């Protein structure tokens, strides 16, 4: 996969890339992911094939880029609401993450259903390594463990109908972290 996420995109190219991602997401409502063709995507997005291939080699790259845009929005929100969000391991931070990504649950569950879970886990790992590790100096494998566990909890919470509140889920997750820290 090309390193899409290190490119410096401007607002115009971001708009085009988001349109492509949203087109794929929309098409996933109507077709199995494997049956979606590039021609379907460009028609739905209102762009040319040449534009699609300017940014991506595959539809998986387009979905990964779209999901990274979602994560970038999460980062911007965390920065702008720092007092409300709290620090990395705090309950308030976990609640905030659950609520934020719940807005995109349909997209995330479509990726899971299409057997593209790796897109979500790769984005989580990149976030942990590039945003959390430098700030908190937590070993990278501890971050991968935490991120993977939190992601799995989120997906299962969504799949099971969100019977618990974000606060209840955060309490369980934070409780298991404290238990692990004591052992």
C-alpha positions as CSV (number, residue, x, y, z in Angstrom):
1,X,0.0,0.0,0.0
2,X,1.3,3.4,-0.9
3,X,2.0,5.7,2.0
4,X,-1.1,7.9,1.6
5,X,-1.0,9.4,5.0
6,X,2.3,11.2,4.8
7,X,1.2,13.2,1.7
8,X,0.3,16.8,2.3
9,X,-3.2,17.2,0.9
10,X,-5.0,20.5,0.5
11,X,-8.7,21.1,1.1
12,X,-9.6,20.5,-2.6
13,X,-7.8,17.1,-2.8
14,X,-9.2,16.2,0.7
15,X,-12.8,16.9,-0.6
16,X,-12.2,14.7,-3.7
17,X,-10.7,11.9,-1.5
18,X,-13.6,12.1,1.0
19,X,-16.1,12.0,-2.0
20,X,-14.4,8.8,-3.2
21,X,-14.5,7.2,0.3
22,X,-18.1,8.2,0.8
23,X,-19.0,6.7,-2.6
24,X,-17.5,3.4,-1.6
25,X,-19.3,3.5,1.7
26,X,-22.6,4.3,0.1
27,X,-22.1,1.5,-2.5
28,X,-21.5,-1.0,0.3
29,X,-25.2,-0.5,1.2
30,X,-26.2,-1.8,-2.2
31,X,-23.6,-4.4,-3.1
32,X,-21.2,-6.8,-1.5
33,X,-17.8,-5.1,-1.3
34,X,-16.2,-7.6,-3.6
35,X,-18.7,-6.7,-6.3
36,X,-18.0,-3.0,-6.2
37,X,-16.0,-1.9,-9.3
38,X,-13.9,1.2,-9.7
39,X,-16.3,2.3,-12.4
40,X,-19.1,2.2,-9.8
41,X,-17.0,4.3,-7.4
42,X,-16.1,7.0,-9.8
43,X,-19.6,7.3,-11.1
44,X,-21.0,7.6,-7.6
45,X,-18.2,10.0,-6.5
46,X,-18.5,12.2,-9.6
47,X,-14.8,11.9,-10.5
48,X,-12.9,10.3,-13.4
49,X,-11.0,7.0,-13.3
50,X,-7.9,9.1,-13.8
51,X,-8.7,11.0,-10.6
52,X,-9.3,7.9,-8.6
53,X,-6.0,6.4,-9.8
54,X,-4.2,9.7,-9.1
55,X,-4.9,9.1,-5.4
56,X,-5.2,5.3,-5.1
57,X,-4.2,2.0,-6.6
58,X,-7.0,0.0,-5.0
59,X,-10.4,0.6,-3.4
60,X,-8.9,-0.7,-0.2
61,X,-6.4,2.2,-0.2
62,X,-9.4,4.6,-0.7
63,X,-11.2,3.1,2.3
64,X,-8.1,3.2,4.4
65,X,-7.6,6.9,3.5
66,X,-11.2,7.6,4.3
67,X,-10.9,5.9,7.7
68,X,-7.7,7.9,8.4
69,X,-9.7,11.1,7.7
70,X,-12.2,9.9,10.4
71,X,-9.3,9.3,12.8
72,X,-7.9,12.8,12.0
73,X,-11.2,14.2,12.9
74,X,-11.0,12.4,16.3
75,X,-7.5,13.9,16.8
76,X,-8.8,17.4,16.0
77,X,-11.7,17.0,18.4
78,X,-9.4,15.7,21.2
79,X,-7.2,18.7,20.8
80,X,-10.0,21.2,20.7
81,X,-11.8,19.6,23.7
82,X,-8.7,18.6,25.7
83,X,-10.2,19.5,29.1
84,X,-13.4,17.5,28.5
85,X,-11.6,14.5,26.9
86,X,-8.9,14.1,29.5
87,X,-5.7,12.1,29.4
88,X,-5.1,8.9,27.5
89,X,-6.1,6.2,30.1
90,X,-8.8,8.3,31.9
91,X,-12.4,7.2,31.8
92,X,-13.4,10.4,30.1
93,X,-11.0,9.7,27.2
94,X,-12.4,6.2,26.7
95,X,-16.0,7.5,26.9
96,X,-15.1,10.2,24.3
97,X,-13.5,7.6,22.0
98,X,-16.6,5.3,22.2
99,X,-18.9,8.2,21.5
100,X,-16.9,9.6,18.7
101,X,-16.4,6.3,16.8
102,X,-20.0,5.4,17.5
103,X,-20.8,8.2,14.9
104,X,-19.0,6.1,12.4
105,X,-20.1,2.7,13.6
106,X,-22.0,1.9,10.3
107,X,-18.8,2.4,8.3
108,X,-16.6,0.5,10.8
109,X,-19.0,-2.4,10.9
110,X,-19.2,-2.5,7.0
111,X,-15.4,-2.8,7.0
112,X,-15.6,-5.6,9.5
113,X,-18.4,-7.3,7.5
114,X,-16.3,-7.0,4.3
115,X,-13.4,-8.7,6.1
116,X,-11.4,-5.4,6.0
117,X,-10.9,-5.1,9.7
118,X,-7.2,-4.7,9.0
119,X,-7.9,-1.2,7.8
120,X,-9.3,-0.2,11.2
121,X,-6.5,-2.0,13.2
122,X,-3.8,-0.4,11.0
123,X,-5.3,3.0,11.6
124,X,-5.5,2.3,15.4
125,X,-1.9,1.1,15.4
126,X,-0.7,4.2,13.5
127,X,-2.6,6.5,16.0
128,X,-1.1,4.7,19.0
129,X,2.4,4.8,17.6
130,X,2.4,8.3,16.1
131,X,0.2,10.2,18.6
132,X,0.2,8.4,21.9
133,X,3.6,6.9,22.2
134,X,5.6,10.1,21.8
135,X,3.4,12.0,24.3
136,X,3.1,9.3,27.0
137,X,6.3,7.3,26.5
138,X,4.4,4.0,26.7
139,X,6.1,1.0,25.1
140,X,4.7,0.4,21.6
141,X,3.5,-3.1,22.2
142,X,1.6,-2.0,25.3
143,X,-0.1,0.6,23.1
144,X,-0.9,-2.0,20.4
145,X,-2.4,-4.2,23.1
146,X,-4.5,-1.4,24.5
147,X,-5.6,-0.2,21.0
148,X,-6.5,-3.6,19.8
149,X,-8.4,-4.4,23.0
150,X,-10.3,-1.2,22.9
151,X,-11.1,-1.6,19.2
152,X,-12.4,-5.2,19.8
153,X,-14.5,-4.0,22.7
154,X,-16.0,-1.2,20.6
155,X,-16.8,-3.6,17.7
156,X,-18.4,-6.1,20.0
157,X,-20.3,-3.4,21.8
158,X,-21.7,-2.2,18.5
159,X,-22.5,-5.7,17.2
160,X,-24.3,-6.6,20.5
161,X,-26.6,-3.7,20.2
162,X,-24.9,-1.2,22.6
163,X,-26.8,-2.5,25.6
164,X,-24.4,-0.8,28.0
165,X,-23.7,3.0,28.1
166,X,-20.3,4.3,27.0
167,X,-19.6,5.1,30.6
168,X,-20.3,1.4,31.7
169,X,-18.0,0.2,28.9
170,X,-15.3,2.7,29.8
171,X,-15.5,1.6,33.5
172,X,-15.0,-2.1,32.5
173,X,-12.1,-1.2,30.2
174,X,-10.4,1.1,32.7
175,X,-11.0,-1.5,35.5
176,X,-9.2,-4.1,33.5
177,X,-6.3,-1.8,32.9
178,X,-5.9,-1.1,36.6
179,X,-6.1,-4.8,37.4
180,X,-3.4,-5.6,34.8
181,X,-1.2,-2.8,36.2
182,X,-1.4,-4.3,39.7
183,X,-0.3,-7.8,38.7
